[in-house]
Amino acid sequence: MLEEKIPVVSKYALVTGASRGIGSEIAKDLAKEGFHLYLTCRHNGGQLSALAQSLTKQYGVSCF
């Protein structure tokens, strides 16, 4: 019986300004790498929600 415990590492990132521009592109790149994302923006909540749904569907990551 293997007595060693292998740690499970989950990757999380906080992306500000994620609804458009550079923030959106950074979120996409991180999702491609398997990061679960905390996405924020000051405006454009609809765009942020659409991005979160798209990243979850395409890459299987969680977006909060």
C-alpha positions in Angstrom: 0.0 0.0 0.0 1.3 3.4 -1.0 1.6 5.6 2.1 2.7 8.7 0.4 0.2 11.5 -0.1 0.4 13.4 -3.4 -0.7 17.0 -3.1 -3.4 18.1 -5.4 -2.6 21.5 -6.8 -5.3 23.7 -8.3 -4.4 26.8 -10.1 -6.5 30.0 -9.5 -6.0 33.5 -10.8 -7.7 36.9 -10.3 -8.1 38.9 -13.4 -9.2 42.5 -13.1 -10.7 44.4 -16.1 -11.6 41.0 -17.6 -14.7 42.1 -19.6 -12.7 43.5 -22.5 -9.2 44.3 -23.9 -6.1 43.0 -22.3 -7.9 41.6 -19.3 -10.1 39.5 -21.5 -7.1 38.1 -23.4 -5.3 37.3 -20.2 -8.3 35.5 -18.9 -8.5 33.4 -22.1 -4.8 32.6 -21.9 -5.0 31.5 -18.3 -8.1 29.4 -19.0 -6.2 27.6 -21.8 -3.6 26.7 -19.1 -6.2 25.3 -16.8 -6.6 28.1 -14.3 -9.9 28.6 -12.5 -10.6 32.3 -12.6 -12.0 35.1 -10.5 -13.1 37.7 -13.0 -13.9 41.3 -12.2 -14.7 44.5 -14.0 -16.2 47.9 -13.2 -18.6 48.1 -16.1 -19.8 45.7 -18.8 -21.2 43.0 -16.5 -22.9 41.4 -19.4 -19.7 41.0 -21.4 -18.0 39.6 -18.3 -20.8 37.0 -17.8 -20.6 36.0 -21.5 -16.8 35.6 -21.2 -17.1 33.5 -18.1 -19.7 31.2 -19.7 -17.5 30.8 -22.9 -14.4 30.0 -20.9 -16.2 27.4 -18.8 -17.7 25.8 -21.8 -14.6 25.8 -23.9 -11.9 25.0 -21.3 -13.8 23.4 -18.5 -12.6 25.9 -15.9 -14.6 27.5 -13.1 -15.2 31.3 -13.3 -16.4 33.3 -10.3 
